[in-house]
Amino acid sequence: MSKPNVVFLFPDQMRADFLSCYGAEFLSTPHIDSLAGRGARYPNAFSASPVCVPARTALLTGMNAIRNGVANNLGNLRPDYRDAGIRTWPELLAESGYYTAAIGKMHFYPWDDRRGFQYRVAAEDKRWLQVRDDYYHFLKAKGLRKYHGNEHDGYHEGKGAVVSRTPWEYSWDRFVGMEATRFIRQYGGDGPFAMMVGFPGPHCPYDPAEEFLQEVDESKLPEAVPAVEADTARLRKANVEGNRRPWNGVDYAAFPAKAKMRIRKHYAALVKQIDHEVGEIIEALKSIDQYENTVIILSSDHGDYLGDHDFIGKASFYEAAIRVPMIVRIPWAKGAAVVDDMVELRDVMATMLGFAGVELPAYADARPMPGLGLPGGRGRERIFGMLADGWMNFDGRFKLHKYATGDEMLYDLENDPHEQRNLAGDPTHAETLRRLDAELSSEVMLSMAQSMHDRLAHSGDMSQDPAFGKEGWSRPWPHPILDADDSVTPRG
């Protein structure tokens, strides 16, 4: 199939270990599991920048957070990115004949920007109550509105875990699922399409419908990973203070085990709701005879601590935040494969382009994922994490992460999968720390150099350029990235 359809399912803040195909025993996700039954599932998939906007911008551009300039949630892709030689993956697919659609949460600034998508239905972040998106108008027509979490009974007592005031048939993820199936039935038979479905859940508030809570076996829910105060004190303070702000308004300074288990149950129910919508999307594809002509990818922008290390949310490099589901359903695959190679979220960009037969831009540090038969497909030797206030280097066993707070952690994931023993001060691991730190410093330096490509005055030897020697010469702005020196491309 030279141009299969591509459907990218992108829940917000979904942990891999809350899917039954990844081993969860406390709920069943049969529709998501069915995707893994024909193609590839990746148990070692990571979000290198585990915050909403950095993760999504890296995915959109195929460039890491330092190189694209978006390393925190207030960052934004430069408005003149096209003049700088950058193309988003929907733009590249559209140029190749695909009809591109963005449905649900995208987290663009401004929220109604398209970033190259030709068709757009917006249902933005569950915390952005002031956004007059398509979901806002849908609710208004029904005499409903968006609710803040604190408008629900028991919100503060439940640490953000409530039963939604909005009936399930009008809920955020139900709306996104309905709009995705509407697009498929209206346009899916017209030619190749690429659709990104951004579910706002299971992001907090943890507000499922009552009927989905009944689908969770609370007796099998795993307890949260314990906190190690010596490692996490400063990070926890920032986590608590951030969640006290009006967007959430919940105080996690005291975070008892009972509250963590309640949150985990409600989160699991939200995952179950999304699995239902995935089933609806599959049925829509089948109804127009396009299921066997559609590659389906499922991943997430990051995970959610759900009480691990006494944290909530994301924004550090602990496993609960960075490890994400990654499933690629290929209609022509003969069966299911589990591919253990490390992959990154932004590799989805290169993978979608690969299936569409579109050349990956030279500036992208995304790569096609292995195990799919795509040219250039291979795993990663290192996962380099990049946020405005923290960096990480993970070699598949040892993980170094360090923060602007001065915190430095080194964990041996092979022998300490829950990251309980910080080896940063252990002299027997001094050489491992030195090696990882040197690799990380090199990668950050290379990324910094490439991030400044637009400021270059020249891509060659200016001393030999007659035009430069004449009065009135002006440098190009922005300098196109494709003219930049390839030697500064990060290794990834």
FILORO-5701 format. One record per residue (C-alpha): residue in one letter; x, y, z. Coordinates in steps of 0.001 Angstrom, whole numbers, padded with zeros to 6 digits, always signed. Example, Ala and Ser with C-alpha at 12.3 -4.5 7.8 and 13.67 -1.06 7.14 Angstrom:
<nodes>
A+012300-004500+007800
S+013670-001060+007140
</nodes>
This chain:
<nodes>
M+000000+000000+000000
S+001878+003049-001236
K-000352+005525+000592
P-002263+003939+003462
N-004409+006091+005689
V-002755+007026+008980
V-004685+007455+012233
F-002691+008679+015224
L-004500+008214+018543
F-003024+010544+021139
P-004532+010500+024650
D-003229+013138+027024
Q-001159+011898+029970
M-001695+008127+029517
R+000546+005619+031281
A+001422+002410+029476
D+000946+000241+032558
F-002761+001165+032701
L-003440-000805+029503
S-004148-004520+029663
C-001846-005216+026705
Y+000954-003768+028869
G+000076-006034+031785
A-002646-004159+033680
E-004866-006698+035452
F-007292-004224+037034
L-009079-003223+033824
S-009545-004470+030300
T-008754-002344+027245
P-009787-004722+024452
H-009935-002194+021615
I-006479-000782+022264
D-005211-004325+022803
S-006587-005318+019387
L-004288-002755+017763
A-001305-004457+019379
G-002512-007795+018029
R-001488-006939+014473
G+001688-004942+014245
A+004129-003899+016948
R+004024-002933+020598
Y+006962-001118+022190
P+007496-001648+025940
N+010412+000815+025933
A+008824+003952+024506
F+009551+007332+026071
S+008539+010955+025994
A+011864+012791+026161
S+010189+016090+027140
P+007381+014958+029458
V+005231+018103+029497
C+002305+018755+027129
V+003557+021498+024812
P+007238+020435+024539
A+006243+016824+023835
R+003715+017864+021197
T+006050+020332+019496
A+008820+017729+019285
L+006309+015342+017717
L+005053+017958+015266
T+008507+019004+014045
G+010597+015861+014579
M+013125+017992+016474
N+014065+017785+020144
A+012926+020455+022596
I+016165+022446+022585
R+016385+022468+018804
N+012780+023566+018257
G+012946+026055+021139
V+009967+024744+023138
A+011106+023309+026466
N+008249+024273+028801
N+004470+024647+028656
L+004597+028390+027973
G+006906+027977+024979
N+005586+028249+021446
L+006798+027217+018032
R+008120+030299+016270
P+005434+031811+014006
D+007860+032075+011076
Y+008918+028417+011254
R+008177+027940+007555
D+010555+030790+006657
A+013173+029009+008766
G+012806+025930+006547
I+010779+023831+009010
R+007701+021832+008026
T+005319+020040+010349
W+004373+016461+009563
P+000788+017394+008524
E+002232+019909+006072
L+004574+017305+004628
L+001771+014751+004291
A-000586+017316+002748
E+002047+018151+000144
S+002116+014429-000691
G-001627+014241-001321
Y-002998+013388+002122
Y-006027+015111+003618
T-004888+015963+007144
A-007168+016310+010163
A-006625+017361+013784
I-009454+016431+016127
G-009429+017135+019852
K-006661+018564+021983
M-003570+019869+020155
H-002314+022480+022684
F-001333+025037+020044
Y-000838+028735+020765
P-003205+030248+019726
W-005524+027316+020412
D-007256+027616+017006
D-004019+027536+014989
R-003834+024730+012445
R-000068+024057+012160
G-000631+022618+008700
F-003748+020540+009403
Q-006396+021071+006744
Y-009392+019954+008842
R-009748+020975+012479
V-012209+020220+015285
A-010960+021518+018628
A-011648+020174+022115
E-008814+021636+024088
D-007258+020867+027455
K-009710+019911+030236
R-008258+022774+032310
W-008753+025492+029653
L-012313+026418+030544
Q-012174+029820+028822
V-011406+028396+025381
R-014378+028832+023029
D-013520+025744+021005
D-015853+023414+019104
Y-016541+021460+022288
Y-017624+024692+024003
H-020170+025334+021246
F-021319+021705+021320
L-022037+021976+025056
K-023685+025377+024684
A-026106+023991+022122
K-027094+021343+024695
G-027534+023902+027468
L-024339+022721+029154
R-020899+024172+029840
K-017405+023153+030863
Y-016901+022642+034593
H-013808+023231+036678
G-012901+020302+038852
N-013701+022281+041989
E-017340+022546+040886
H-017708+018825+041624
D-018649+017376+044996
G-015646+016053+046900
Y-013059+017569+044567
H-010615+018720+047235
E-011245+015806+049568
G-010672+013381+046692
K-007506+015181+045566
G-009079+015834+042155
A-010817+012449+041750
V-014552+012962+041200
V-017514+011688+039207
S-018179+014018+036301
R-021139+016385+036453
T-021351+016136+032675
P-023190+013048+031390
W-020888+010632+029604
E-022526+011198+026211
Y-021450+014867+026395
S-018022+014327+027964
W-014712+015551+026526
D-013442+012255+025161
R-016860+011160+023921
F-017090+014371+021886
V-013632+013770+020395
G-014501+010176+019551
M-017758+011220+017856
E-016001+013886+015806
A-013281+011439+014762
T-015855+008928+013530
R-017764+011727+011783
F-014628+012699+009867
I-013943+009084+008904
R-017448+008513+007575
Q-017570+011813+005681
Y-014073+011939+004207
G-012411+008577+004787
G-013299+007203+001375
D-012150+010209-000644
G-008457+009326-000723
P-005576+008910+001696
F-006029+010798+004942
A-003934+011339+008058
M-005850+012077+011248
M-004513+012950+014698
V-007046+012313+017466
G-006085+014200+020638
F-008140+012879+023531
P-008167+015366+026458
G-008238+012422+028915
P-007069+010707+031007
H-005499+014006+032120
C-006808+015401+035411
P-009309+016238+036743
Y-009868+012534+037242
D-013549+012767+036349
P-014947+009609+034732
A-018601+008722+034442
E-019916+006428+037170
E-020565+003547+034773
F-016893+003342+033810
L-015735+003328+037423
Q-017566+000049+037768
E-015258-001460+035124
V-012167-001124+037348
D-011130-003952+039685
E-009904-001898+042612
S-008553-004972+044406
K-005903-005422+041715
L-004813-001788+041425
P-001084-001486+042211
E-000037+000849+044994
A+002020+003935+044251
V+005823+003752+044237
P+007141+005060+047586
A+008900+008396+047850
V+012553+008714+048863
E+012620+012047+050646
A+016355+012603+050194
D+015981+012411+046396
T+012723+014224+045803
A+012269+016927+048467
R+012899+019930+046208
L+011090+018445+043211
R+008122+017582+045419
K+007925+021137+046735
A+007677+022442+043170
N+005088+019768+042336
V+002919+020722+045326
E+003176+024458+044670
G+002373+024049+040979
N-000782+022075+041690
R-002040+024627+044208
R-002416+027157+041393
P-005941+027959+040129
W-005796+025635+037108
N-005939+022706+039574
G-006272+024156+043065
V-005593+020876+044864
D-003179+020706+047803
Y-001034+017565+047686
A+001180+018508+050642
A-000545+015654+052455
F-000982+012746+050056
P-002220+009646+051879
A-002264+006198+050299
K-006082+006127+050266
A-006180+009281+048112
K-003620+007849+045715
M-005686+004683+045252
R-008833+006726+044616
I-007014+008753+041958
R-005683+005585+040343
K-009155+004059+040166
H-010655+007183+038585
Y-007738+007484+036173
A-008209+003844+035144
A-011883+004548+034439
L-010889+007441+032167
V-008561+005068+030306
K-011512+002698+029920
Q-013584+005528+028417
I-010877+006204+025842
D-010690+002503+024984
H-014405+002690+024200
E-013789+005563+021771
V-010945+003659+020124
G-013444+000873+019477
E-015836+003371+017875
I-013068+004660+015592
I-012185+001106+014544
E-015837+000395+013723
A-016080+003610+011673
L-013066+002557+009608
K-014605-000862+009049
S-017934+000675+008035
I-016316+002390+005038
D-013996-000550+004220
Q-010852+001371+005217
Y-009717-000553+008295
E-007484-002801+006200
N-005998+000233+004496
T-005180+002189+007659
V-002094+002288+009837
I-003102+003111+013412
I-000585+004421+015950
L-001332+004991+019629
S+000926+006840+022053
S+000795+009686+024607
D+002611+012935+025318
H+003724+011686+028770
G+002508+009666+031715
D+001114+010612+035128
Y+002744+009920+038504
L-000602+009083+040154
G+001103+009281+043531
D+004411+007643+042597
H+007188+009306+044627
D+004411+011407+046249
F+004032+013322+042955
I+001016+014036+040758
G+001105+014902+037046
K+004409+014934+035190
A+007446+017164+034397
S+010400+015126+035652
F+012240+012108+034274
Y+010952+009439+036622
E+009493+006411+034863
A+005850+007265+035574
A+006266+010519+033625
I+008447+009478+030689
R+007390+005922+029826
V+004443+005956+027398
P+002480+003402+025386
M+003514+002920+021773
I+001470+000653+019529
V+001590+000529+015724
R-001164-001445+014012
I-000226-002433+010445
P-003043-003954+008365
W-000681-006082+006275
A+001229-007490+009268
K+000948-011254+009742
G+000724-011085+013530
A+001840-009332+016694
A+005376-008371+017618
V+006914-006934+020767
V+009884-004739+019861
D+012161-004092+022832
D+014272-001368+021207
M+014037+002063+022796
V+011953+004570+020831
E+010816+008146+021406
L+007525+009913+020930
R+008924+012138+018194
D+009807+009003+016211
V+006084+008817+015415
M+006656+011709+012994
A+009289+009816+011014
T+007227+006628+011153
M+004112+008268+009701
L+006158+009849+006923
G+007777+006482+006241
F+004438+004718+005798
A+003317+007505+003449
G+006505+007310+001383
V+007422+010902+002278
E+011077+011787+002744
L+012120+012743+006249
P+013539+016293+006354
A+017287+016399+006859
Y+016928+018587+009956
A+014687+016114+011828
D+016227+013984+014569
A+013194+011680+014585
R+013726+008249+013066
P+011369+005513+011811
M+010678+002973+014507
P+012199-000507+014159
G+010249-003676+013472
L+007921-002124+010894
G+009847-002757+007694
L+010470+000935+007080
P+013736+002123+005518
G+016072+003503+008170
G+014029+002046+011015
R+016095+001515+014143
G+015924+001949+017876
R+017782+004445+020004
E+020954+003844+021952
R+020162+006719+024312
I+017096+008676+025354
F+018147+012262+025987
G+015545+014102+028037
M+015185+017859+027637
L+013094+020349+029578
A+013749+023975+030503
D+014632+022964+034058
G+015951+019426+033674
W+017946+017049+031473
M+018276+013271+031278
N+020419+010558+029703
F+019114+006977+029748
D+021142+004178+028153
G+018531+001471+028662
R+019845+000487+032065
F+021299+003491+033857
K+019391+006750+033979
L+020935+010089+034920
H+018599+013023+035468
K+019531+016424+036798
Y+017596+019591+037479
A+017935+023336+037881
T+017208+022770+041575
G+020634+021139+041872
D+019154+017653+042263
E+021046+014845+040538
M+019813+011253+040361
L+021393+008112+038952
Y+019336+004925+038931
D+020020+001385+037771
L+016667+000458+036221
E+017706-003151+035719
N+018061-003738+039457
D+015934-000861+040759
P+012930-000434+038417
H+011061+001783+040900
E+013991+004227+041253
Q+014440+003903+045002
R+018258+003915+045291
N+020030+007030+044040
L+023548+006043+042997
A+024773+009543+042134
G+026960+009692+045240
D+028059+006047+045115
P+031810+005863+044298
T+031361+002430+042695
H+029189+004088+040025
A+031303+007216+039552
E+032488+006135+036100
T+028915+005428+034946
L+027832+008862+036136
R+030802+010523+034422
R+030076+008723+031139
L+026380+009558+031109
D+027055+013162+032086
A+029648+013588+029330
E+027265+012128+026736
L+024463+014373+027959
S+026638+017502+027864
S+027709+016707+024307
E+024125+016195+023151
V+022914+019406+024761
M+025773+021376+023190
L+025026+019962+019738
S+021340+020739+020169
M+022107+024284+021297
A+024268+024865+018228
Q+021552+023595+015892
S+018870+025630+017674
M+020651+028815+016593
H+020698+028015+012880
D+018385+030945+012136
R+020998+033415+013411
L+023721+032274+011046
A+025107+035012+008832
H+026423+032475+006323
S+026541+028703+005894
G+029969+028658+004245
D+033133+030787+004279
M+032146+034460+004412
S+035719+035568+003847
Q+035471+034270+000265
D+032079+035804-000525
P+032367+038953-002698
A+028830+040027-001810
F+029729+040204+001868
G+032557+042585+001107
K+030300+045189-000460
E+028495+047923+001405
G+024863+047245+002152
W+025182+043462+002572
S+022488+042055+004815
R+022319+038589+006291
P+019340+036322+005597
W+016681+036177+008292
P+015868+033614+009322
H+018680+031508+007917
P+017025+028383+006414
I+017764+025290+008461
L+018410+023150+005375
D+021437+025326+004631
A+022865+024756+008109
D+025976+022681+008746
D+025041+018996+009088
S+027886+018462+011552
V+025856+019958+014384
T+022906+017571+014034
P+022374+015770+017366
R+022810+012026+017474
G+019693+011106+019480
</nodes>
